[in-house]
Amino acid sequence: MNLEEAIRGRRSVREYTSEPVDEATIRRLIACAVLAPSAVNEQPCTFTVVRDAALLDQVSHDAKAHRLATASADPNLEHLHTMLRDPTVQIFHGAPALIVISARAPGPWIVEDCALAAENLMLAAYASGLGSCWIGLAQSYLNTPAGKRALGIPFAWVPVAPIILGHPKITPPPVARREPEVRWVG
Ligand SMILES: Cc1cc2nc3c(=O)[nH]c(=O)nc-3n(C[C@H](O)[C@H](O)[C@H](O)COP(=O)(O)O)c2cc1C
C-alpha cells in the first residue's frame, strides 16, 4: 500500500476482534510515530501501552464518570451524556490495546507534536491491517492525577492522544468530508 492509499483508506474503527496486538507490531508502530516532525525537534512524545482488558474497562468507567461530573449543562451535549450514562458503553470500543501519546512536560507545541505522531501511528496501523481510533473522550480524565495514576503515567507528563488499536471486526464505511474550502491567492 502506498501512502496515499493509507491516507484515503484509514477509518476510525469502533469494532474489534479479541485478537491481541503483538508487542513487535506495537513497537514498529511507535517507531513510525516518532518519525513525525516536532517543533524545534523537541521530540516530546512518550507512549504508554495498555493491553489489560480489565484496566481498560476500569479506565473507561472512570473517564465516563469524570466527563459527566465535569460536563456543562449544554443541551447540545445531551446525546453524548446519554451515551456516557449507558453502563454498556465502553469508550475504548473493546479494543485490545490503547496507546496514550503524552508529552514529557507542558509546552507550546505539544498538542501539535503528539497529534502528528498519532497520525503517523494510525496510518502505519492501517497499512499493517490494523484499526485505530483517537479516543478524545478519555483525554480530560487521563489528565487528572487519578487518570495518570491508573495508567502509571508520570505526573509531569501531559496525555494528548489516546489511540486505540486492534484487529478490525468490520470495515467502517467512508465518512463524508466537506468540500475543501480553498483560496488561491496570486
Ligand atoms: C481529537 C479527536 C478526538 C476523537 N475522539 C473520539 C472519541 O472519543 N470516540 C470515538 O469513537 N471517536 C473519536 N474520534 C474519531 C472521530 O470521530 C473520527 O475521526 C471522525 O468521525 C472521522 O472519521 P474517520 O476517522 O473514520 O475518517 C476522535 C477523533 C479526533 C481527531
The ligand as an SDF file (V2000), in Angstrom:
LIG
                    3D

 31 33  0  0  0  0  0  0  0  0999 V2000
   -9.1970   14.6880   18.5810 C   0  0  0  0  0  0  0  0  0  0  0  0
  -10.1360   13.5490   18.2120 C   0  0  0  0  0  0  0  0  0  0  0  0
  -10.9480   13.0130   19.1930 C   0  0  0  0  0  0  0  0  0  0  0  0
  -11.7810   11.9250   18.8890 C   0  0  0  0  0  0  0  0  0  0  0  0
  -12.4980   11.3490   19.8890 N   0  0  0  0  0  0  0  0  0  0  0  0
  -13.2310   10.2400   19.6210 C   0  0  0  0  0  0  0  0  0  0  0  0
  -13.8700    9.5320   20.6900 C   0  0  0  0  0  0  0  0  0  0  0  0
  -13.7860    9.8810   21.8570 O   0  0  0  0  0  0  0  0  0  0  0  0
  -14.5620    8.4120   20.3730 N   0  0  0  0  0  0  0  0  0  0  0  0
  -14.6640    7.9530   19.0830 C   0  0  0  0  0  0  0  0  0  0  0  0
  -15.3040    6.9140   18.8680 O   0  0  0  0  0  0  0  0  0  0  0  0
  -14.0700    8.6120   18.0490 N   0  0  0  0  0  0  0  0  0  0  0  0
  -13.3520    9.7370   18.2910 C   0  0  0  0  0  0  0  0  0  0  0  0
  -12.6700   10.3700   17.2800 N   0  0  0  0  0  0  0  0  0  0  0  0
  -12.7900    9.8750   15.8870 C   0  0  0  0  0  0  0  0  0  0  0  0
  -13.6190   10.8130   15.0000 C   0  0  0  0  0  0  0  0  0  0  0  0
  -14.9870   10.6900   15.3620 O   0  0  0  0  0  0  0  0  0  0  0  0
  -13.3740   10.4400   13.5210 C   0  0  0  0  0  0  0  0  0  0  0  0
  -12.0340   10.6930   13.2030 O   0  0  0  0  0  0  0  0  0  0  0  0
  -14.2790   11.2190   12.5660 C   0  0  0  0  0  0  0  0  0  0  0  0
  -15.6330   10.8670   12.7560 O   0  0  0  0  0  0  0  0  0  0  0  0
  -13.9220   10.9430   11.0950 C   0  0  0  0  0  0  0  0  0  0  0  0
  -13.9780    9.5530   10.8220 O   0  0  0  0  0  0  0  0  0  0  0  0
  -12.7070    8.7690   10.2500 P   0  0  0  0  0  0  0  0  0  0  0  0
  -11.5980    8.8640   11.2690 O   0  0  0  0  0  0  0  0  0  0  0  0
  -13.1770    7.3680   10.0310 O   0  0  0  0  0  0  0  0  0  0  0  0
  -12.2920    9.4210    8.9590 O   0  0  0  0  0  0  0  0  0  0  0  0
  -11.8430   11.4400   17.5470 C   0  0  0  0  0  0  0  0  0  0  0  0
  -11.0120   11.9970   16.5760 C   0  0  0  0  0  0  0  0  0  0  0  0
  -10.1580   13.0290   16.8940 C   0  0  0  0  0  0  0  0  0  0  0  0
   -9.2290   13.5830   15.8340 C   0  0  0  0  0  0  0  0  0  0  0  0
  1  2  1  0
  2  3  1  0
  2 30  2  0
  3  4  2  0
  4  5  1  0
  4 28  1  0
  5  6  2  0
  6  7  1  0
  6 13  1  0
  7  8  2  0
  7  9  1  0
  9 10  1  0
 10 11  2  0
 10 12  1  0
 12 13  2  0
 13 14  1  0
 14 15  1  0
 14 28  1  0
 15 16  1  0
 16 17  1  0
 16 18  1  0
 18 19  1  0
 18 20  1  0
 20 21  1  0
 20 22  1  0
 22 23  1  0
 23 24  1  0
 24 25  2  0
 24 26  1  0
 24 27  1  0
 28 29  2  0
 29 30  1  0
 30 31  1  0
M  END
$$$$
